[in-house]
Structure formats: C-alpha cells, structure tokens
C-alpha cells in the first residue's frame, strides 16, 4: 500500500502535487474549524445545563434545610376537642358528607363511621388527614363496589394514645 501511494505521488507532476497539498491543507483547516465550532457549541450547551443544575442544587439544599427544620419541630399536639365533632369536621372538609351513613361516638376516644359509596382514594386521603389530627383506625371493613374504584367502608376510629 505504501509503495502504491509513493508511486502514485511520484507519477504526479509538480503542479498536481502543489494542488493536492493545497487541497489537503484546506480540508485540514476546514476540519479544524468545524471541530472548534462544534466544541464551542457543546461548551455553551454544557454551560447552560450547569447553570440549571446549579439552580436545582440550590433548591434541593433549601428543601433539605426545610425538611430538617420541620423534622426538628415538635409534633402538633393532639386535638382535645370532641372526637365526634373532629371526625365530622374532617368529613365535611373532605366533602364526603353525602357518602356518610353513620357517625356514632362509642366513648370519648372512639367513634364509629360508615360510608355508603365513595372513591377508595378519597377514603385513604381522609384517613391520612385524620392521622395528622392524631386519630387512628382501630378496625376497618372495606368492600369493593361494582363501580371501578368505589368502595363502601366502615371503621372504628380512636384518638392516638387511647388504644
């Protein structure tokens, strides 16, 4: 191969050699310019993404500090209001009054509730809202209804610490 290239080069005239050298130089300069242009464009894209990542990092730092602050804060005290009134208020706040079929106070720290038909996701969200108020589920019965995602549910709720 090397010998073939040497013979091809030797068979060229002086003008052709100069033209080939000039063409090779132009191609080399063009390739180098394209490489510099691509590198500059890539650098600008990376600079923009680094700025975005820096902003996201600062946001995560603030959120982590807020998380640490909230974890260090003392827990909200348990509500000392009437448990039946508290549960009724949470039912109304969750807009589940239409599904509520029974709400009876067993004693000062226990309430029995029953719902006819409600979305299971709303039932879970309602229980989570009660958990924040230090009200827990002591016993529950949930039945799936024929409509997708709908359930009938009954539960005995107890004030935390009264179990």
Secondary structure, 3 states (H helix, E strand, C coil): CHHHHHHHHHCCCHHHHHHHHHHHHHHHHHHHHHHHHHHHHHHHHHHHHHHHHHHHHHHHHHHHHHHHHHHHCCCCCCCCCCHHHHHHHHHHHCCCCCCEEEEEEEECCEEEEEEEEEEHHHHHHHHHHHHHCCEEEEEEEEEECCCCCEEEEEEEEEECCCC
